[in-house]
Amino acid sequence: MSELKDYTVLIEEKLKELNFPSEPQKLYEPIQYILDLGGKRLRPALTLIAASLFRDDTSEAVPAALALEVFHNFTLLHDDIMDKAEIRRGKPTVHKVWNENVAILSGDAAIIKAYELLGQLPDSIFRKVFQVFNETALEVCEGQQYDMNFEEEELVTVPEYLEMIRLKTSVLIAAALKIGGICAGADAADQEILYELGINLGLAFQLQDDYLDVYASTEKFGKTSGGDIVNNKKTYLLINALNSDNKMLVEELKHWINLKDFNPPEKIEAVKKIYEELETGTDTQLQAVSFINNAVELLDSIDADSEKKKPLEELIFKLMYREK
């Protein structure tokens, strides 16, 4: 394989081959539903791309790639409940189609399926991959808890926010790359480079996500635009704005944050106007670019053929300039 689309096509094919029992229907159908919604397949693609840097045959990495994608979708099932999200990838979220209890239990079943997939790995790499997977899964939960903690805190600093998204988003992307390297026999140094590359890529990805939630159209973004504003979500844009020296705009922003009864479209437009005056959108994109530049430098330092690096390079820039 030589192109990003080849890996995503393979992942789609393998996901369709996953066999979920037909009964109880309300346990397994929601898992199939969220997997069928599609998505970027970023994490499994990264696993196979990382493996391809060191070995032409990436088949041994496929079970781990699938496990990471199933785990990621498990987190979405639960995150959407916590975030009260109604749209995911342009479709109603699982808890809206069924209910919250169904979404919770289906998420639990999905993570068990992820571990079942890990069990298909060769014994020679299973323990190492299992260790990385478990450490990452726990860190993702830590990140989600910090995210919920921030909802109750009036002031969050930029470093605190970056640490939260490192845990909630970046570590899973980093683990996908490192696990791909492990599956392909990469040495310890390159495994760690891949991991750090993933951390930077994940930070850029989440900052772009924060930006797109405000400025992308719902049709392109796949979920309701402005949802973070409506829910007073502590994003990079909001945190930067609240830390601004412009006291008048900060007070106006706090007014909208504290308002209990409001018209959502009106609030979204008002907060967007504040962001534009404070240039927080531009600041967010510049910070994302700095992380992308770090990722590119790390990619250059990996001991692999430059031709084999092209799919990962393509993916890095595709994520940076995405509109959804």
N, C-alpha and C positions, 0 to 999 in steps of 0.2 A: 504494500500500500504506500502511496506517495502523497495523498491529498487528505485534507481534513474530512471532506465529505465521505471518503471511503470508510473511515472509522465510524462516523455517525450512522452510516447505512448499516454497517455490520452490527453495531449496538442495537439498532432498531430491530433487525432480524432476530438477534439473540433474545431480546426482551419479549418478542412475540412467541418465542419458543418456551417461555416460562409457563409451566402448567400449574394453575391454581385450581383447587377443588371446586366443584360446582355448588357444594353445600357445606356449611350454611351460606346461602347466597349473600346475605348482608355483611358477612365477614370478608369474603374474598372479592366480591364484585367491586367494592370501592377501591381496592388496591389496583385492580385491572383498569378501573376508570381513570385514576390519576396517572398511571403509566401510559395509558392510551392518549392522554392529553398532549403528549409529546414533550416539548421543551428542547433545550439546547443540547442535552446529553453531554454537557461539558465535562463532568467528572469522569465518566467511563471513557470518553474520548481521550482525555488527558492521560489516563492510565495506559491505554494502548499506544498512544503517541510516545510516552516516556519509554515504554518497553521497546518500541521500534528504534529508539536511538542506539540500543545496544545489541539488538537481536532482530533478525528479519522475521522469524516466526514468533508472533505475539500471542499464540493460542493459549499458552499457559496463563496469561494475564486476564483472559476473558472472564473467568468466574469472579475474580476480584473486581473487575470493572463493573460487572452486573451488580455485585453486592453493594458497591458504592452508590450506584444509581438507585437501587431499591431503598437503601438507607436514606439517601437524600430525599426521596419521595415520602418516606416515613416522617421525616422532620417537617415536611410541608403540610402533611395531614394535621399534625399537632399545632404547628405554627399558625395555620390559618384559623384555628379555633381561638388561640390566644390573641391573635391580632384582629379577630372578628372580621376577617376578610371574606368577601362574598364572591370574588372573581379570581380564578387562577388559570393562567394561560388562555384567557378569553372565554372560559366556561365557568359555570357555578362551582364553587368549592364543594368538597365531599360533604362537609357538615351541613351545607345548604341543600344538597340533593337528598341526603339521608337525614342524619341528625348528629349532634356532637358525640353522643355515646358510641354510635357506629364508627365515626371517624377515629375516635380514641382507640377502640378495640382493633379496628383494621390496621391502624398504625402499629400497634403492638405486634400483630401478625406479620406485618411487612418486615419489621426488624428481625424477627425470627427467620423469615425467608432469606434475609441478607446473610445471616450466619450460616444458614444451610448452603448457600452458594459458596461461601468461603471454605466450607468443608470439602469442596471439589478440588481445591488446590493441591499440588504435589506436596508430599510430606516434607521435602527438602526446603520449602519456602513458607509452609503454612504458619509455623510458630512466629516468624518475623512479621509476616503480613498481619496475622491475628493481633499481635502486640500493637502495631501501628494503628490498626483499625479500632481497637478498643480504646486506646489513649485518645484518639481523635473523636470517637463517639462521645466520650465523657466531656471533652473540651467543648464540643458543640452544645452540650447541655449547659455547661458553665456559661457559655456565651449567651444562650437564650435567657438564663436567669439574670445575668447582668442587664440584658436588654429590658427585661421586665422591671428590674430594680430602678432603671433609669426613668421609667414612667412615673415613679413616685418621688423622684428627686428634681428639685427646681433647677439646679445648675449642674451640668455635666461638662467636664473639660474635654478638649479635643483628644489629648492622650488617652483619657479613659474611654472615649468612644472608639478610638482606633484599636485599643486592646479588646474591647467587646466584639468588634467586627472581625478581628483576627481570630478570635475563638469561634464565633458563630458562623462565619463564612469561610475565612481563609484557610483554616487548618484542614478542612475537608478537601479543598482543592490541592493543598500542599501534600496531603496524604495520598491523593489519587496519583500524583506524579511520583512520589517516593515509592509507593507500592508498585507502580509500573516498572520502576528501576529495579526493585527487589526481584520481581518476577523474571526480569531479563538478565539478572546476574551483574548489575552495575556495581562498581566498588563503593565503599562506604562514603568516600568523598563526593562522588557524583550523586549519590542518594541524597546527601545533605544539601547539595547545590539545588537539586530538583525541588527539595522541600522548601528552601528559602525562595526559590523562584515562584512556587505556588503561593507562598504567603503574600508576596508582593502582588501577584496576579489577583489573588482574592481580595486584597484591600482595594485595588483599582476597580475590580468588578463591583464591589459593594458601594463604593463612592459613586460610580456611574449609575448604579441602581437607585441610589438616593436622588441623584440628579434627574433621572428619567421619571421617577415617580411624580415629580413636580412638572416637568416640561414635556414629557412624551404624551402622545395621544393614547387613549385607552385601547383603540384598535391595534396600534402597533405594540404597545407595552404588554398587552395580554392581561392586565388587571386594572382596576379602577384608578385613573390618574388623580393625584391629589389626596390619595388615601392617607398618606403619612401626615399631611397637614390637618386633615379632619380629625385624626386620632392623636394629634400632638406628639407624634412619634419623634423621639430624639434622634434626628439624622444629622449628618455632617452640616447640612445647610442650616438647620434650626440652631444647632449648638454654636456655629460660627456667628449667626445673627444675634443670638442672645449675649454673646461675648463682645459685641460691637461697642465702640465708643459713642455711637450715635444714640444718645439716651432717649430722644424723642421716638425714634423708630423702635427701639427696644421696648419702650413702654407700650407702644401701639401693638407690637407683637405679643406682649404679655396679656394685653387686653383680649386678643383673639384666643389665646391659649386658655385663659380663665373663663371665657364665656361659655356658659352651660347651654343656653338656648340660642341656636344660630342656624342660618341657612348655609348648608355645606358649600354650594357653588360660590356664594358670596365670600365665605371665609377663605376658600382656596384662592380666589382672585386677589383678595386683600393681602394675604400672606405672600403670594407670588410677587406682588408689587413691592412689598418690603424687601424681599430677597433680591429683586432686581436693583433696587436703590442701593442696597448694601453690597451688591456684586457677589453674593454668596454662591450663586450658581457657577460663576467664573472661577472662584476660589476652589470650589469642589472639583471642577474639571482639571484645573492645574495640579491639584494634589494627586488626582488619579493618574495623570500623565507622568508625574515623578515616580510613582510606583511601577508604571509600565516600563519606564526607562531602566529602573533597577532590574526588572524581570529580563529585559533584553540583554543587559550586561551579564547577568547570571547565565543565561542561555549560551552566550558566547564563550563562557569559561568551561562549559561541559566538554569532557574529552570524548567527542563523537564527531563523525563526519558531518561537514556543513550541509550537505545535501539532505541528510536525515533530520536535520534541525528545522527544515522548512515548514513541515506541518505545524509544529509548535509555534514557530514564528508567525505563521499565518493566523493561528488561533489567538495569539496575544493581541495582534492588531485588530482582528475581527471583534474581539471583546471591547476594545477601546473605542471603536467607532460604531458600536451597535446602537440601534434605536429601539430595542425591546429586550 
